Amino acid sequence: MYSLYSHPNSTYSKRVHIYLKYRNLEYETIHVALDKLENRKKPFLSINPYGKVPVLKEDEFLLSESTAIIRYLEEKHLFSNPLFPIDLQKRAILNQMLNQCESEFCFPGSVIYFSKKFVPEEKWDTKRMKDSSKRIGRHLEILENLLSKENYLFENKFGLLEILYAPFIEHYMMMDTKIPDAVEKWILRVMDETVVKEVLKK
């Protein structure tokens, strides 16, 4: 059985929880108390020297980074409905979109979310937050072009990208940018997925 070191407020941990439930993989959760800085102490640093969750444990094997964990489990289990397509060019496009998800939405979104959630307003880096909002806005305009024709981002079905975006688009109202119509409808569809609700509504 797998073990997942995580914290309930960690968006990256939530991704892996959604994936594990989507694939019906049995696992146990090992709570890492980020609020008590447990992730910066020696016991956890021996598990992940970067002090970050999530970390997947399988016997003596340890793996961090949410996308690496999901890719490993997909490749290991060889599901009949793989999230990564066999076709080389389709897989390349998906990997491109995965990287754009990280760099153009999740990273700038984290800048805004972390500031609003954990930093007193008088200490906000407002320029960085505004730049992040603009970056997100440009990204959403690009997604709008796709989602005006499709219900989902890749092969028109709920898949890897929705799993990766889900814990971040949960807080889309905090992003200080206009949400295009088709994108908003897509967000609502993703939030209504059973496995997404099961993880995010806790």
Buried (B, 14 or more C-beta within 10 A) or exposed (E): EBBBBBBEEBBBBBBBBBBBBBBEBEBEBBEBEBEEEBBEEEEBEEBBEEBBBBBBBBEEEBBBBBBEBBBBBBEEEEEEEBBBBEEEEEEEBBBEBBEBBBEBBBBBBBBBBEBBEEEEEEEEEEEEBEEBBEBBBEBBEEBBEBBEEEEBBBEEEBBBBBBBBBBBBBBBEBBBBEBBEBBBBBBEBBBEBEBBEEBBEE
